[in-house]
Amino acid sequence: MRADLAGGLAARRIVPRGYTLVELLVVVAIIATLIGLLLPAVQKVRESAARVQCQNNLKQVGLAFQSYHTAHGFFPTAGVGWASAPTYLNGVPAVGAQQGAGWGFQILPFLEGESAWRGGGATTDNGRQRVAVGAVFPVFFCPSRRAPASVAYADSYISQGAGDLVPHALCDYASNNLDDGTGSVRSNLFGPPVRLADLTDGSTTTLLVAEKRLNLAYLSQSGRADDNEGYTAGNDWDTMRSTNHPPGPDPRQPTTQQGDAGFGASHPSGLNVAFADGTVRHVRFTLDPAVFARLGTRADGHPIGDDF
């Protein structure tokens, strides 16, 4: 009797079996589908965080402009041109119309960059220029596009020979207007530094600094006319653009064009813009080009509303 009972229990014992190939394929397909659903959400969260960081960068830059204006009574200038190294007078950085380097260099004391602004511990102007031009500041880079970067090459204004490679810290932001000096920042060649009182179209709708458009196919490569001189450059594509060109997303394809004069970004919907009053806004690529052009002028007599 007990033997029969034991035999019955043994017969009912469940024997484990392996998964069939079809079952494994189904599981893999489900996992792949879940990953496919999650990836866009993860990418969206990352882009959102990067966009906020980019806006914070521009906020700091905008506040540095305001602090500079408070200290000197005018905004930084666009310097002289692409071949203008930071100007030192008796070992001290020049200010205003005497400074050949652009706004990126001029606002360093208000971005915790005073050491680089002064040229570190260098004892010659050439040494000071090397320190300043090569100092990489994360605040000048949009994380949606790239990490902080620099390029090294023999330039025509700091290098002391063809083999003297000088690192140039790059920048993802630019002011305006490069070609006519009608913006909130202008070259010394166009006139004296701009003051807040000169922004008669209104500081809330006058572009101060914004993201510049770059071709991602050539990102951080030397020899590109719009991304080689770096953040200290004067009135050059590196740090000055024009709102007369409609904004657009960063392209990624080979081209014979050596640079870009327009604004743009690696964000999917638009670019971040710091205005002369210190505010930062996200401006869509779909904005009317005529409205965008007017955002870049300080006193054209045609102020625009705040609904853009």
C-alpha atoms as a printed R data frame, in Angstrom:
    type eleno elety resid chain resno      x       y       z
1   ATOM     1    CA   MET     A     1  0.000   0.000   0.000
2   ATOM     2    CA   ARG     A     2  2.738   2.405   0.966
3   ATOM     3    CA   ALA     A     3  4.743   1.357  -2.042
4   ATOM     4    CA   ASP     A     4  1.814   2.114  -4.309
5   ATOM     5    CA   LEU     A     5  1.372   5.540  -2.670
6   ATOM     6    CA   ALA     A     6  5.056   6.376  -3.066
7   ATOM     7    CA   GLY     A     7  4.951   5.312  -6.675
8   ATOM     8    CA   GLY     A     8  1.921   7.520  -7.283
9   ATOM     9    CA   LEU     A     9  3.616  10.526  -5.752
10  ATOM    10    CA   ALA     A    10  6.712   9.936  -7.817
11  ATOM    11    CA   ALA     A    11  4.626   9.751 -10.942
12  ATOM    12    CA   ARG     A    12  3.051  13.125 -10.106
13  ATOM    13    CA   ARG     A    13  6.378  14.805  -9.472
14  ATOM    14    CA   ILE     A    14  6.870  17.697 -11.924
15  ATOM    15    CA   VAL     A    15 10.024  17.379 -14.008
16  ATOM    16    CA   PRO     A    16 11.578  20.825 -14.898
17  ATOM    17    CA   ARG     A    17 12.020  21.537 -18.600
18  ATOM    18    CA   GLY     A    18 14.096  24.105 -20.494
19  ATOM    19    CA   TYR     A    19 12.821  27.055 -22.542
20  ATOM    20    CA   THR     A    20 12.108  26.484 -26.179
21  ATOM    21    CA   LEU     A    21 13.744  28.638 -28.852
22  ATOM    22    CA   VAL     A    22 10.415  30.272 -29.611
23  ATOM    23    CA   GLU     A    23  9.967  31.273 -25.966
24  ATOM    24    CA   LEU     A    24 13.464  32.743 -25.828
25  ATOM    25    CA   LEU     A    25 12.825  34.742 -28.998
26  ATOM    26    CA   VAL     A    26  9.591  36.074 -27.543
27  ATOM    27    CA   VAL     A    27 11.392  37.211 -24.357
28  ATOM    28    CA   VAL     A    28 14.154  38.867 -26.386
29  ATOM    29    CA   ALA     A    29 11.554  40.620 -28.542
30  ATOM    30    CA   ILE     A    30  9.749  41.930 -25.463
31  ATOM    31    CA   ILE     A    31 12.992  43.229 -23.941
32  ATOM    32    CA   ALA     A    32 13.950  44.916 -27.231
33  ATOM    33    CA   THR     A    33 10.534  46.563 -27.412
34  ATOM    34    CA   LEU     A    34 10.821  47.864 -23.855
35  ATOM    35    CA   ILE     A    35 14.293  49.264 -24.574
36  ATOM    36    CA   GLY     A    36 12.971  50.887 -27.734
37  ATOM    37    CA   LEU     A    37 10.227  52.550 -25.700
38  ATOM    38    CA   LEU     A    38 12.556  53.668 -22.921
39  ATOM    39    CA   LEU     A    39 15.426  55.071 -25.004
40  ATOM    40    CA   PRO     A    40 13.507  58.075 -26.395
41  ATOM    41    CA   ALA     A    41 12.343  58.921 -22.885
42  ATOM    42    CA   VAL     A    42 15.904  58.708 -21.533
43  ATOM    43    CA   GLN     A    43 17.224  60.810 -24.401
44  ATOM    44    CA   LYS     A    44 14.494  63.379 -23.813
45  ATOM    45    CA   VAL     A    45 15.406  63.639 -20.128
46  ATOM    46    CA   ARG     A    46 19.091  64.021 -20.978
47  ATOM    47    CA   GLU     A    47 18.393  66.729 -23.543
48  ATOM    48    CA   SER     A    48 16.151  68.539 -21.084
49  ATOM    49    CA   ALA     A    49 18.937  68.537 -18.487
50  ATOM    50    CA   ALA     A    50 21.501  69.665 -21.071
51  ATOM    51    CA   ARG     A    51 19.237  72.487 -22.231
52  ATOM    52    CA   VAL     A    52 18.817  73.707 -18.654
53  ATOM    53    CA   GLN     A    53 22.596  73.636 -18.167
54  ATOM    54    CA   CYS     A    54 23.038  75.603 -21.387
55  ATOM    55    CA   GLN     A    55 20.546  78.188 -20.140
56  ATOM    56    CA   ASN     A    56 22.421  78.390 -16.838
57  ATOM    57    CA   ASN     A    57 25.650  79.010 -18.757
58  ATOM    58    CA   LEU     A    58 24.078  81.869 -20.664
59  ATOM    59    CA   LYS     A    59 22.589  83.231 -17.451
60  ATOM    60    CA   GLN     A    60 26.080  83.429 -15.947
61  ATOM    61    CA   VAL     A    61 27.424  85.065 -19.101
62  ATOM    62    CA   GLY     A    62 24.560  87.576 -19.074
63  ATOM    63    CA   LEU     A    63 25.168  88.437 -15.430
64  ATOM    64    CA   ALA     A    64 28.870  88.871 -16.192
65  ATOM    65    CA   PHE     A    65 27.913  91.415 -18.876
66  ATOM    66    CA   GLN     A    66 25.763  93.253 -16.350
67  ATOM    67    CA   SER     A    67 28.578  93.275 -13.786
68  ATOM    68    CA   TYR     A    68 31.015  94.510 -16.414
69  ATOM    69    CA   HIS     A    69 28.620  97.329 -17.315
70  ATOM    70    CA   THR     A    70 28.278  98.266 -13.654
71  ATOM    71    CA   ALA     A    71 32.047  98.377 -13.266
72  ATOM    72    CA   HIS     A    72 32.873 100.283 -16.465
73  ATOM    73    CA   GLY     A    73 29.705 102.061 -17.577
74  ATOM    74    CA   PHE     A    74 29.461 100.147 -20.862
75  ATOM    75    CA   PHE     A    75 29.287  96.619 -22.265
76  ATOM    76    CA   PRO     A    76 32.369  94.673 -23.401
77  ATOM    77    CA   THR     A    77 33.329  95.232 -27.014
78  ATOM    78    CA   ALA     A    78 33.938  92.790 -29.851
79  ATOM    79    CA   GLY     A    79 37.569  93.833 -29.845
80  ATOM    80    CA   VAL     A    80 39.188  94.347 -33.225
81  ATOM    81    CA   GLY     A    81 39.253  91.118 -35.219
82  ATOM    82    CA   TRP     A    82 40.198  87.446 -35.428
83  ATOM    83    CA   ALA     A    83 43.946  88.160 -35.363
84  ATOM    84    CA   SER     A    84 43.814  90.293 -32.208
85  ATOM    85    CA   ALA     A    85 45.358  88.626 -29.196
86  ATOM    86    CA   PRO     A    86 44.428  89.821 -25.701
87  ATOM    87    CA   THR     A    87 45.906  93.287 -25.186
88  ATOM    88    CA   TYR     A    88 48.064  93.994 -22.125
89  ATOM    89    CA   LEU     A    89 49.306  97.470 -21.236
90  ATOM    90    CA   ASN     A    90 52.263  97.382 -18.865
91  ATOM    91    CA   GLY     A    91 51.276  93.828 -18.011
92  ATOM    92    CA   VAL     A    92 47.661  94.747 -17.203
93  ATOM    93    CA   PRO     A    93 44.663  93.756 -19.394
94  ATOM    94    CA   ALA     A    94 43.401  96.731 -21.407
95  ATOM    95    CA   VAL     A    95 39.727  97.736 -21.066
96  ATOM    96    CA   GLY     A    96 37.162  99.103 -23.497
97  ATOM    97    CA   ALA     A    97 38.273 100.395 -26.883
98  ATOM    98    CA   GLN     A    98 41.915  99.631 -26.099
99  ATOM    99    CA   GLN     A    99 41.277  95.900 -25.818
100 ATOM   100    CA   GLY     A   100 41.808  93.935 -29.029
101 ATOM   101    CA   ALA     A   101 40.330  90.641 -27.776
102 ATOM   102    CA   GLY     A   102 36.589  90.097 -27.720
103 ATOM   103    CA   TRP     A   103 33.840  89.996 -25.123
104 ATOM   104    CA   GLY     A   104 34.638  86.440 -23.986
105 ATOM   105    CA   PHE     A   105 38.020  87.558 -22.702
106 ATOM   106    CA   GLN     A   106 36.759  90.846 -21.305
107 ATOM   107    CA   ILE     A   107 34.144  89.318 -18.975
108 ATOM   108    CA   LEU     A   108 36.510  86.767 -17.394
109 ATOM   109    CA   PRO     A   109 36.911  88.683 -14.099
110 ATOM   110    CA   PHE     A   110 33.144  88.309 -13.596
111 ATOM   111    CA   LEU     A   111 33.165  84.565 -14.378
112 ATOM   112    CA   GLU     A   112 35.770  83.557 -11.798
113 ATOM   113    CA   GLY     A   113 38.367  83.739 -14.531
114 ATOM   114    CA   GLU     A   114 40.441  86.677 -13.348
115 ATOM   115    CA   SER     A   115 43.617  84.594 -13.121
116 ATOM   116    CA   ALA     A   116 43.458  83.666 -16.813
117 ATOM   117    CA   TRP     A   117 42.429  87.250 -17.660
118 ATOM   118    CA   ARG     A   118 45.623  88.515 -16.024
119 ATOM   119    CA   GLY     A   119 47.706  85.882 -17.792
120 ATOM   120    CA   GLY     A   120 48.378  83.641 -14.832
121 ATOM   121    CA   GLY     A   121 51.918  83.897 -13.536
122 ATOM   122    CA   ALA     A   122 53.465  84.725 -16.910
123 ATOM   123    CA   THR     A   123 55.970  87.574 -16.981
124 ATOM   124    CA   THR     A   124 55.712  88.566 -20.674
125 ATOM   125    CA   ASP     A   125 52.745  89.655 -22.755
126 ATOM   126    CA   ASN     A   126 53.222  86.677 -25.078
127 ATOM   127    CA   GLY     A   127 53.145  84.365 -22.081
128 ATOM   128    CA   ARG     A   128 50.052  86.071 -20.705
129 ATOM   129    CA   GLN     A   129 48.312  85.760 -24.073
130 ATOM   130    CA   ARG     A   130 49.068  82.036 -24.193
131 ATOM   131    CA   VAL     A   131 47.559  81.494 -20.759
132 ATOM   132    CA   ALA     A   132 44.420  83.469 -21.564
133 ATOM   133    CA   VAL     A   133 43.803  82.037 -25.023
134 ATOM   134    CA   GLY     A   134 44.318  78.453 -23.856
135 ATOM   135    CA   ALA     A   135 42.204  78.579 -20.678
136 ATOM   136    CA   VAL     A   136 39.143  76.343 -21.122
137 ATOM   137    CA   PHE     A   137 35.960  77.490 -19.357
138 ATOM   138    CA   PRO     A   138 33.022  75.023 -19.242
139 ATOM   139    CA   VAL     A   139 30.584  77.962 -19.007
140 ATOM   140    CA   PHE     A   140 31.275  78.671 -22.697
141 ATOM   141    CA   PHE     A   141 30.078  75.231 -23.892
142 ATOM   142    CA   CYS     A   142 26.621  73.767 -24.462
143 ATOM   143    CA   PRO     A   143 26.499  70.154 -23.182
144 ATOM   144    CA   SER     A   144 23.981  69.217 -25.877
145 ATOM   145    CA   ARG     A   145 26.724  69.836 -28.439
146 ATOM   146    CA   ARG     A   146 30.073  68.920 -26.884
147 ATOM   147    CA   ALA     A   147 32.300  68.800 -23.852
148 ATOM   148    CA   PRO     A   148 34.709  71.699 -23.222
149 ATOM   149    CA   ALA     A   149 37.383  71.621 -25.927
150 ATOM   150    CA   SER     A   150 40.371  73.403 -27.442
151 ATOM   151    CA   VAL     A   151 42.430  73.158 -30.622
152 ATOM   152    CA   ALA     A   152 46.172  73.723 -30.988
153 ATOM   153    CA   TYR     A   153 47.822  75.212 -34.047
154 ATOM   154    CA   ALA     A   154 50.384  77.805 -35.086
155 ATOM   155    CA   ASP     A   155 48.505  81.072 -35.409
156 ATOM   156    CA   SER     A   156 49.661  84.402 -36.834
157 ATOM   157    CA   TYR     A   157 49.494  86.508 -33.682
158 ATOM   158    CA   ILE     A   158 50.807  84.503 -30.703
159 ATOM   159    CA   SER     A   159 52.876  81.658 -32.157
160 ATOM   160    CA   GLN     A   160 56.598  82.292 -32.526
161 ATOM   161    CA   GLY     A   161 57.215  80.015 -35.466
162 ATOM   162    CA   ALA     A   162 55.517  77.432 -37.670
163 ATOM   163    CA   GLY     A   163 56.068  74.669 -35.130
164 ATOM   164    CA   ASP     A   164 54.842  76.678 -32.153
165 ATOM   165    CA   LEU     A   165 51.392  75.187 -31.547
166 ATOM   166    CA   VAL     A   166 49.227  77.357 -29.316
167 ATOM   167    CA   PRO     A   167 46.098  75.851 -27.667
168 ATOM   168    CA   HIS     A   168 42.952  77.909 -28.301
169 ATOM   169    CA   ALA     A   169 40.002  77.288 -25.963
170 ATOM   170    CA   LEU     A   170 36.782  77.212 -27.980
171 ATOM   171    CA   CYS     A   171 33.297  78.621 -27.374
172 ATOM   172    CA   ASP     A   172 29.688  77.722 -28.286
173 ATOM   173    CA   TYR     A   173 28.208  81.194 -27.823
174 ATOM   174    CA   ALA     A   174 28.337  84.454 -29.776
175 ATOM   175    CA   SER     A   175 27.101  88.015 -29.628
176 ATOM   176    CA   ASN     A   176 25.953  90.190 -32.534
177 ATOM   177    CA   ASN     A   177 26.018  91.827 -35.049
178 ATOM   178    CA   LEU     A   178 29.261  90.862 -36.755
179 ATOM   179    CA   ASP     A   179 28.791  92.636 -40.065
180 ATOM   180    CA   ASP     A   180 27.430  96.067 -39.130
181 ATOM   181    CA   GLY     A   181 27.870  96.705 -35.414
182 ATOM   182    CA   THR     A   182 24.160  97.295 -34.831
183 ATOM   183    CA   GLY     A   183 23.868  94.890 -31.906
184 ATOM   184    CA   SER     A   184 24.500  95.111 -28.195
185 ATOM   185    CA   VAL     A   185 28.188  94.357 -28.705
186 ATOM   186    CA   ARG     A   186 30.254  95.920 -31.462
187 ATOM   187    CA   SER     A   187 33.823  96.031 -32.690
188 ATOM   188    CA   ASN     A   188 36.083  98.921 -31.773
189 ATOM   189    CA   LEU     A   189 36.211  99.599 -35.517
190 ATOM   190    CA   PHE     A   190 32.487 100.493 -35.517
191 ATOM   191    CA   GLY     A   191 32.534 102.929 -32.623
192 ATOM   192    CA   PRO     A   192 32.783 103.213 -28.831
193 ATOM   193    CA   PRO     A   193 31.480 100.505 -26.484
194 ATOM   194    CA   VAL     A   194 27.698 100.130 -26.279
195 ATOM   195    CA   ARG     A   195 25.873 101.290 -23.130
196 ATOM   196    CA   LEU     A   196 22.527 100.112 -21.809
197 ATOM   197    CA   ALA     A   197 21.153 103.571 -22.617
198 ATOM   198    CA   ASP     A   198 21.982 102.895 -26.281
199 ATOM   199    CA   LEU     A   199 19.514 100.005 -26.405
200 ATOM   200    CA   THR     A   200 16.561 102.182 -27.325
201 ATOM   201    CA   ASP     A   201 14.614  99.234 -28.742
202 ATOM   202    CA   GLY     A   202 14.514  97.800 -25.222
203 ATOM   203    CA   SER     A   203 16.937  95.591 -23.299
204 ATOM   204    CA   THR     A   204 14.307  92.854 -22.860
205 ATOM   205    CA   THR     A   205 14.189  92.184 -26.597
206 ATOM   206    CA   THR     A   206 17.783  92.905 -27.628
207 ATOM   207    CA   LEU     A   207 19.924  89.809 -28.046
208 ATOM   208    CA   LEU     A   208 23.111  89.891 -25.985
209 ATOM   209    CA   VAL     A   209 24.655  86.419 -26.385
210 ATOM   210    CA   ALA     A   210 23.184  83.270 -27.919
211 ATOM   211    CA   GLU     A   211 24.163  79.856 -29.163
212 ATOM   212    CA   LYS     A   212 26.020  79.923 -32.466
213 ATOM   213    CA   ARG     A   213 25.432  77.392 -35.253
214 ATOM   214    CA   LEU     A   214 28.251  74.903 -35.930
215 ATOM   215    CA   ASN     A   215 28.658  72.044 -38.392
216 ATOM   216    CA   LEU     A   216 28.979  68.917 -36.255
217 ATOM   217    CA   ALA     A   217 30.935  67.179 -39.020
218 ATOM   218    CA   TYR     A   218 33.900  69.440 -38.229
219 ATOM   219    CA   LEU     A   219 33.393  70.014 -34.524
220 ATOM   220    CA   SER     A   220 36.522  70.976 -32.543
221 ATOM   221    CA   GLN     A   221 38.799  70.652 -35.571
222 ATOM   222    CA   SER     A   222 41.456  73.244 -36.318
223 ATOM   223    CA   GLY     A   223 41.200  75.135 -39.564
224 ATOM   224    CA   ARG     A   224 37.495  75.982 -39.332
225 ATOM   225    CA   ALA     A   225 36.925  79.713 -39.699
226 ATOM   226    CA   ASP     A   226 34.041  79.760 -37.213
227 ATOM   227    CA   ASP     A   227 35.518  77.553 -34.491
228 ATOM   228    CA   ASN     A   228 39.277  77.952 -34.289
229 ATOM   229    CA   GLU     A   229 40.312  81.288 -32.738
230 ATOM   230    CA   GLY     A   230 38.293  80.504 -29.632
231 ATOM   231    CA   TYR     A   231 36.491  82.467 -26.954
232 ATOM   232    CA   THR     A   232 38.993  85.351 -26.885
233 ATOM   233    CA   ALA     A   233 38.499  86.183 -30.580
234 ATOM   234    CA   GLY     A   234 37.473  89.687 -31.540
235 ATOM   235    CA   ASN     A   235 35.009  90.564 -34.298
236 ATOM   236    CA   ASP     A   236 35.052  87.077 -35.827
237 ATOM   237    CA   TRP     A   237 32.683  84.167 -36.486
238 ATOM   238    CA   ASP     A   238 34.037  82.453 -33.364
239 ATOM   239    CA   THR     A   239 32.378  84.966 -31.045
240 ATOM   240    CA   MET     A   240 30.228  87.212 -33.238
241 ATOM   241    CA   ARG     A   241 27.340  86.232 -35.519
242 ATOM   242    CA   SER     A   242 24.474  88.001 -37.288
243 ATOM   243    CA   THR     A   243 20.747  87.781 -36.691
244 ATOM   244    CA   ASN     A   244 20.278  88.671 -40.357
245 ATOM   245    CA   HIS     A   245 20.697  84.935 -40.915
246 ATOM   246    CA   PRO     A   246 17.711  82.827 -39.728
247 ATOM   247    CA   PRO     A   247 18.601  80.519 -36.821
248 ATOM   248    CA   GLY     A   248 18.740  76.799 -37.438
249 ATOM   249    CA   PRO     A   249 19.822  73.440 -36.034
250 ATOM   250    CA   ASP     A   250 23.442  72.339 -36.253
251 ATOM   251    CA   PRO     A   251 24.075  70.561 -39.573
252 ATOM   252    CA   ARG     A   252 26.184  67.425 -39.843
253 ATOM   253    CA   GLN     A   253 27.429  67.041 -43.392
254 ATOM   254    CA   PRO     A   254 30.596  67.816 -45.351
255 ATOM   255    CA   THR     A   255 30.634  71.195 -47.064
256 ATOM   256    CA   THR     A   256 33.003  73.532 -48.862
257 ATOM   257    CA   GLN     A   257 31.783  76.378 -46.651
258 ATOM   258    CA   GLN     A   258 34.520  77.382 -44.217
259 ATOM   259    CA   GLY     A   259 32.289  78.820 -41.530
260 ATOM   260    CA   ASP     A   260 28.868  80.001 -40.484
261 ATOM   261    CA   ALA     A   261 27.702  83.519 -39.693
262 ATOM   262    CA   GLY     A   262 24.410  82.461 -38.133
263 ATOM   263    CA   PHE     A   263 23.027  81.420 -34.784
264 ATOM   264    CA   GLY     A   264 21.814  77.907 -34.012
265 ATOM   265    CA   ALA     A   265 22.079  74.970 -31.653
266 ATOM   266    CA   SER     A   266 22.110  71.229 -31.137
267 ATOM   267    CA   HIS     A   267 18.782  71.377 -29.312
268 ATOM   268    CA   PRO     A   268 15.919  69.875 -31.358
269 ATOM   269    CA   SER     A   269 13.489  72.787 -31.074
270 ATOM   270    CA   GLY     A   270 15.495  75.990 -30.900
271 ATOM   271    CA   LEU     A   271 18.354  77.918 -29.345
272 ATOM   272    CA   ASN     A   272 18.931  79.570 -25.993
273 ATOM   273    CA   VAL     A   273 19.324  83.344 -25.979
274 ATOM   274    CA   ALA     A   274 20.522  85.723 -23.260
275 ATOM   275    CA   PHE     A   275 18.990  89.187 -23.591
276 ATOM   276    CA   ALA     A   276 20.488  92.495 -22.521
277 ATOM   277    CA   ASP     A   277 18.300  92.687 -19.419
278 ATOM   278    CA   GLY     A   278 19.828  89.458 -18.101
279 ATOM   279    CA   THR     A   279 16.961  87.113 -18.945
280 ATOM   280    CA   VAL     A   280 17.451  83.855 -20.863
281 ATOM   281    CA   ARG     A   281 14.829  82.436 -23.186
282 ATOM   282    CA   HIS     A   282 14.492  79.481 -25.545
283 ATOM   283    CA   VAL     A   283 13.804  80.818 -29.044
284 ATOM   284    CA   ARG     A   284 12.364  78.359 -31.568
285 ATOM   285    CA   PHE     A   285 13.930  77.813 -34.963
286 ATOM   286    CA   THR     A   286 10.505  78.487 -36.473
287 ATOM   287    CA   LEU     A   287 10.521  82.119 -35.328
288 ATOM   288    CA   ASP     A   288  9.813  84.556 -38.162
289 ATOM   289    CA   PRO     A   289 13.272  85.460 -39.621
290 ATOM   290    CA   ALA     A   290 12.276  89.141 -39.733
291 ATOM   291    CA   VAL     A   291 11.502  89.085 -36.003
292 ATOM   292    CA   PHE     A   292 14.770  87.303 -35.243
293 ATOM   293    CA   ALA     A   293 16.688  89.900 -37.265
294 ATOM   294    CA   ARG     A   294 15.124  92.681 -35.197
295 ATOM   295    CA   LEU     A   295 16.113  90.925 -31.954
296 ATOM   296    CA   GLY     A   296 19.696  91.564 -32.985
297 ATOM   297    CA   THR     A   297 19.443  95.335 -33.338
298 ATOM   298    CA   ARG     A   298 19.626  97.737 -30.432
299 ATOM   299    CA   ALA     A   299 18.167 100.881 -32.001
300 ATOM   300    CA   ASP     A   300 16.504 100.360 -35.382
301 ATOM   301    CA   GLY     A   301 13.392 102.249 -34.261
302 ATOM   302    CA   HIS     A   302 11.182  99.171 -34.575
303 ATOM   303    CA   PRO     A   303 10.900  97.525 -31.150
304 ATOM   304    CA   ILE     A   304  9.021  94.246 -31.048
305 ATOM   305    CA   GLY     A   305  6.671  92.766 -28.520
306 ATOM   306    CA   ASP     A   306  7.533  90.102 -26.006
307 ATOM   307    CA   ASP     A   307  5.430  87.341 -27.595
308 ATOM   308    CA   PHE     A   308  8.023  85.356 -29.510
